[in-house]
Amino acid sequence: MEALRQKGFDYQVLVDNIRKSAKETDTTKLDVKAKKRHQIIRLNYHRYMRIEKTFEVSPRLKKLIACINKPQLWMIITKESCGDSAQTIPCIHKMIKDNPNITLRFLYRDENPGIMNQFLTDGKRRIPKLIGFDEDGKELFRWGPRPEEADSIFYYLRDEERKQKEEVLEKVHQWFSKDKCRTLNEEFIRLLT
C-alpha cells in the first residue's frame, strides 16, 4: 500500500494536469485524433469545475464517511480524457476531503498497466476504478467505472441498440447531467455500510 501511496498523486495535481492539458496545448500542431482528445480533455476540465461547485454530499453519506476512524487509502486509476472520471472523481473527492483518515491518490491507467491489470472490470481496463485499502494494505472495496445505472445504459445502447460509441457516450453524459450524482451518493452509502 505504501508503494501505491508514494506512486500516486493527489487530487490537486490531477486537476492541475487536466487544466494544463486543456489550456496550454498548442492545437495547431495536433493531428485529428489528438485534437479530438484535446477537446475531450477541455470538456472534462469544465465538468470537474462545475461538479466541484455544484455537488452536495448527502447528510447520510457524510455521517458514514465521518465514521471512518482508521487510515485508509482510496486509489483511483484514471486518465485525463475519461469522461466518466470527470463526472465522478470530483464527487468522490468532495465526499472524503474532510476526513483526514482517508488519503485519496490517483494513478494514470496507461502509465501503470501492471497495477491496472490487477483491478480489471470484466477482464477490461475500465476506468475510473476506485480501490479502497485499510492501513495494512488489505483491499476493502472496489468501485467503478461508473454508477450501475449509467453502466446499464451504456451497455444497453451499445449492445442492444448497436449505437455508435459517440452517441452512447452522449446518452450516458445526459444521464449524469440529470442525475447530478444522486445515484453515486446512494452507491457509496451501500458500499460503506
Beta strands, then each sheet from edge to edge (+ up, - down):
strand 1: 72-78
strand 2: 102-108
strand 3: 129-134
strand 4: 139-143
sheet 1: 2+ 1+ 3- 4+
end
